[in-house]
Amino acid sequence: MRLGLSVRVSLALTTVFMLSLRAQPQSPYRVTDLGTLPGYTESHAYGINNRGQVVGAAFTAGVLPRAVLWDKGEMIDLGVLPGDTYSAAWAINDTGQVVGDSFSAWTLNGFLWYKGAMFKLDPLADAPST
């Protein structure tokens, strides 16, 4: 049985493609669904440290963020500074210190969270004001 030229070319290209596939090395990383806080609809991860701790924010349906820390399968609500309503965590170091923003409609404050306590970061003395 004679095959048409286009069929032979197609078979040849398929064979070359299949032979060029090699086993890809496994990635040392894996994707993990971190979930979200109860009553919240989604979460975003913004930072990770070498211990696998992840920080970010959980969001309500109204897009109101709350700073969170994922540690050993547990999601921890980091809270807000006094007088603020919302927060987001941006980075975490290998000792578990978290930095982020705590804010309301009228305020924006930097924070440091460590071992269950949130501390307000004062602005630099020579920082320009806006």
Phi and psi in degrees as GROMACS dihedral restraints (atoms count N, CA, C in turn):
[ dihedral_restraints ]
;  ai    aj    ak    al  type     phi  dphi    fc
    3     4     5     6     1   -96.7    20    10
    4     5     6     7     1   130.9    20    10
    6     7     8     9     1   -94.5    20    10
    7     8     9    10     1   144.6    20    10
    9    10    11    12     1   -65.6    20    10
   10    11    12    13     1   158.7    20    10
   12    13    14    15     1   -57.4    20    10
   13    14    15    16     1   -42.7    20    10
   15    16    17    18     1   -66.4    20    10
   16    17    18    19     1   -34.4    20    10
   18    19    20    21     1   -69.5    20    10
   19    20    21    22     1   -42.2    20    10
   21    22    23    24     1   -64.5    20    10
   22    23    24    25     1   -42.2    20    10
   24    25    26    27     1   -63.4    20    10
   25    26    27    28     1   -42.8    20    10
   27    28    29    30     1   -61.6    20    10
   28    29    30    31     1   -45.3    20    10
   30    31    32    33     1   -63.3    20    10
   31    32    33    34     1   -40.2    20    10
   33    34    35    36     1   -64.9    20    10
   34    35    36    37     1   -44.8    20    10
   36    37    38    39     1   -64.9    20    10
   37    38    39    40     1   -39.4    20    10
   39    40    41    42     1   -64.3    20    10
   40    41    42    43     1   -41.7    20    10
   42    43    44    45     1   -63.9    20    10
   43    44    45    46     1   -45.6    20    10
   45    46    47    48     1   -61.2    20    10
   46    47    48    49     1   -43.6    20    10
   48    49    50    51     1   -61.9    20    10
   49    50    51    52     1   -46.8    20    10
   51    52    53    54     1   -64.3    20    10
   52    53    54    55     1   -38.4    20    10
   54    55    56    57     1   -70.5    20    10
   55    56    57    58     1   -26.8    20    10
   57    58    59    60     1   -79.0    20    10
   58    59    60    61     1   -15.2    20    10
   60    61    62    63     1   -72.3    20    10
   61    62    63    64     1   129.0    20    10
   63    64    65    66     1  -124.4    20    10
   64    65    66    67     1   158.5    20    10
   66    67    68    69     1   -63.0    20    10
   67    68    69    70     1   123.9    20    10
   69    70    71    72     1   -81.1    20    10
   70    71    72    73     1   138.9    20    10
   72    73    74    75     1   -62.7    20    10
   73    74    75    76     1   144.2    20    10
   75    76    77    78     1   -71.4    20    10
   76    77    78    79     1   139.2    20    10
   78    79    80    81     1   -72.9    20    10
   79    80    81    82     1   143.0    20    10
   81    82    83    84     1   -75.5    20    10
   82    83    84    85     1    -2.4    20    10
   84    85    86    87     1  -108.3    20    10
   85    86    87    88     1   158.2    20    10
   87    88    89    90     1  -140.7    20    10
   88    89    90    91     1   149.7    20    10
   90    91    92    93     1   -86.2    20    10
   91    92    93    94     1   132.9    20    10
   93    94    95    96     1  -128.7    20    10
   94    95    96    97     1   129.1    20    10
   96    97    98    99     1   -77.0    20    10
   97    98    99   100     1   115.4    20    10
   99   100   101   102     1   -86.3    20    10
  100   101   102   103     1    -9.7    20    10
  102   103   104   105     1    73.5    20    10
  103   104   105   106     1  -157.8    20    10
  105   106   107   108     1  -154.9    20    10
  106   107   108   109     1   174.9    20    10
  108   109   110   111     1   -72.4    20    10
  109   110   111   112     1   152.3    20    10
  111   112   113   114     1   -57.9    20    10
  112   113   114   115     1   133.2    20    10
  114   115   116   117     1    85.6    20    10
  115   116   117   118     1    -3.8    20    10
  117   118   119   120     1  -105.5    20    10
  118   119   120   121     1   155.7    20    10
  120   121   122   123     1  -102.7    20    10
  121   122   123   124     1   -22.7    20    10
  123   124   125   126     1  -158.1    20    10
  124   125   126   127     1   164.9    20    10
  126   127   128   129     1  -137.9    20    10
  127   128   129   130     1   151.0    20    10
  129   130   131   132     1  -126.2    20    10
  130   131   132   133     1   136.3    20    10
  132   133   134   135     1   -97.3    20    10
  133   134   135   136     1   133.5    20    10
  135   136   137   138     1  -119.6    20    10
  136   137   138   139     1   -20.9    20    10
  138   139   140   141     1  -151.6    20    10
  139   140   141   142     1   152.4    20    10
  141   142   143   144     1  -144.2    20    10
  142   143   144   145     1   146.1    20    10
  144   145   146   147     1  -110.1    20    10
  145   146   147   148     1  -179.5    20    10
  147   148   149   150     1   -72.4    20    10
  148   149   150   151     1    -9.3    20    10
  150   151   152   153     1   -93.3    20    10
  151   152   153   154     1    -0.3    20    10
  153   154   155   156     1    85.1    20    10
  154   155   156   157     1     8.1    20    10
  156   157   158   159     1   -79.1    20    10
  157   158   159   160     1   138.3    20    10
  159   160   161   162     1  -124.0    20    10
  160   161   162   163     1   139.1    20    10
  162   163   164   165     1  -121.7    20    10
  163   164   165   166     1   157.2    20    10
  165   166   167   168     1   177.6    20    10
  166   167   168   169     1  -140.9    20    10
  168   169   170   171     1  -147.1    20    10
  169   170   171   172     1   142.5    20    10
  171   172   173   174     1  -100.3    20    10
  172   173   174   175     1   145.9    20    10
  174   175   176   177     1  -123.5    20    10
  175   176   177   178     1   139.8    20    10
  177   178   179   180     1   -80.9    20    10
  178   179   180   181     1   173.7    20    10
  180   181   182   183     1   -60.0    20    10
  181   182   183   184     1   -28.6    20    10
  183   184   185   186     1   -85.3    20    10
  184   185   186   187     1    13.4    20    10
  186   187   188   189     1    61.1    20    10
  187   188   189   190     1    42.3    20    10
  189   190   191   192     1  -102.0    20    10
  190   191   192   193     1   113.7    20    10
  192   193   194   195     1   -84.8    20    10
  193   194   195   196     1   154.7    20    10
  195   196   197   198     1  -139.9    20    10
  196   197   198   199     1   128.1    20    10
  198   199   200   201     1   -64.0    20    10
  199   200   201   202     1   136.4    20    10
  201   202   203   204     1  -136.8    20    10
  202   203   204   205     1   155.9    20    10
  204   205   206   207     1  -127.6    20    10
  205   206   207   208     1   128.5    20    10
  207   208   209   210     1  -101.1    20    10
  208   209   210   211     1   121.8    20    10
  210   211   212   213     1  -140.8    20    10
  211   212   213   214     1   118.2    20    10
  213   214   215   216     1    52.9    20    10
  214   215   216   217     1    43.6    20    10
  216   217   218   219     1    83.4    20    10
  217   218   219   220     1    -0.6    20    10
  219   220   221   222     1  -109.7    20    10
  220   221   222   223     1   136.6    20    10
  222   223   224   225     1   -98.2    20    10
  223   224   225   226     1   126.7    20    10
  225   226   227   228     1  -113.4    20    10
  226   227   228   229     1   126.0    20    10
  228   229   230   231     1   -78.8    20    10
  229   230   231   232     1   116.8    20    10
  231   232   233   234     1   -80.8    20    10
  232   233   234   235     1   -12.9    20    10
  234   235   236   237     1    82.6    20    10
  235   236   237   238     1  -160.9    20    10
  237   238   239   240     1  -139.4    20    10
  238   239   240   241     1   163.3    20    10
  240   241   242   243     1   -74.4    20    10
  241   242   243   244     1   154.8    20    10
  243   244   245   246     1   -54.1    20    10
  244   245   246   247     1   132.5    20    10
  246   247   248   249     1    89.4    20    10
  247   248   249   250     1   -12.4    20    10
  249   250   251   252     1   -98.6    20    10
  250   251   252   253     1   164.8    20    10
  252   253   254   255     1  -117.6    20    10
  253   254   255   256     1   -31.6    20    10
  255   256   257   258     1  -126.5    20    10
  256   257   258   259     1   164.0    20    10
  258   259   260   261     1  -160.3    20    10
  259   260   261   262     1   161.4    20    10
  261   262   263   264     1  -150.5    20    10
  262   263   264   265     1   138.3    20    10
  264   265   266   267     1  -101.4    20    10
  265   266   267   268     1   132.5    20    10
  267   268   269   270     1  -108.5    20    10
  268   269   270   271     1   -29.9    20    10
  270   271   272   273     1  -153.7    20    10
  271   272   273   274     1   156.9    20    10
  273   274   275   276     1  -142.9    20    10
  274   275   276   277     1   136.7    20    10
  276   277   278   279     1   -96.1    20    10
  277   278   279   280     1   179.6    20    10
  279   280   281   282     1   -73.3    20    10
  280   281   282   283     1    -9.0    20    10
  282   283   284   285     1   -94.6    20    10
  283   284   285   286     1     0.3    20    10
  285   286   287   288     1    89.2    20    10
  286   287   288   289     1    12.1    20    10
  288   289   290   291     1   -81.5    20    10
  289   290   291   292     1   129.5    20    10
  291   292   293   294     1  -111.9    20    10
  292   293   294   295     1   137.9    20    10
  294   295   296   297     1  -119.7    20    10
  295   296   297   298     1   148.0    20    10
  297   298   299   300     1  -172.4    20    10
  298   299   300   301     1  -163.1    20    10
  300   301   302   303     1  -118.1    20    10
  301   302   303   304     1   141.7    20    10
  303   304   305   306     1  -125.4    20    10
  304   305   306   307     1   132.2    20    10
  306   307   308   309     1  -154.4    20    10
  307   308   309   310     1   168.1    20    10
  309   310   311   312     1  -138.7    20    10
  310   311   312   313     1  -167.6    20    10
  312   313   314   315     1   -65.5    20    10
  313   314   315   316     1   -21.6    20    10
  315   316   317   318     1  -118.6    20    10
  316   317   318   319     1    -6.5    20    10
  318   319   320   321     1  -132.8    20    10
  319   320   321   322     1   157.4    20    10
  321   322   323   324     1  -146.2    20    10
  322   323   324   325     1   117.3    20    10
  324   325   326   327     1  -128.1    20    10
  325   326   327   328     1   140.7    20    10
  327   328   329   330     1   -81.6    20    10
  328   329   330   331     1   149.9    20    10
  330   331   332   333     1  -136.0    20    10
  331   332   333   334     1   157.9    20    10
  333   334   335   336     1  -119.5    20    10
  334   335   336   337     1   125.5    20    10
  336   337   338   339     1  -113.5    20    10
  337   338   339   340     1   131.8    20    10
  339   340   341   342     1  -152.5    20    10
  340   341   342   343     1   126.4    20    10
  342   343   344   345     1    50.4    20    10
  343   344   345   346     1    46.1    20    10
  345   346   347   348     1    89.0    20    10
  346   347   348   349     1    -0.4    20    10
  348   349   350   351     1  -122.2    20    10
  349   350   351   352     1   138.3    20    10
  351   352   353   354     1  -106.9    20    10
  352   353   354   355     1   129.2    20    10
  354   355   356   357     1  -118.8    20    10
  355   356   357   358     1   135.6    20    10
  357   358   359   360     1   -74.2    20    10
  358   359   360   361     1   133.8    20    10
  360   361   362   363     1   -93.8    20    10
  361   362   363   364     1   120.5    20    10
  363   364   365   366     1   -73.3    20    10
  364   365   366   367     1   146.1    20    10
  366   367   368   369     1   -64.4    20    10
  367   368   369   370     1   153.0    20    10
  369   370   371   372     1   -63.6    20    10
  370   371   372   373     1   144.1    20    10
  372   373   374   375     1   -62.0    20    10
  373   374   375   376     1   -35.7    20    10
  375   376   377   378     1  -100.4    20    10
  376   377   378   379     1    12.5    20    10
  378   379   380   381     1   -73.1    20    10
  379   380   381   382     1   138.2    20    10
  381   382   383   384     1   -67.7    20    10
  382   383   384   385     1   141.3    20    10
  384   385   386   387     1   -92.3    20    10
  385   386   387   388     1   153.2    20    10
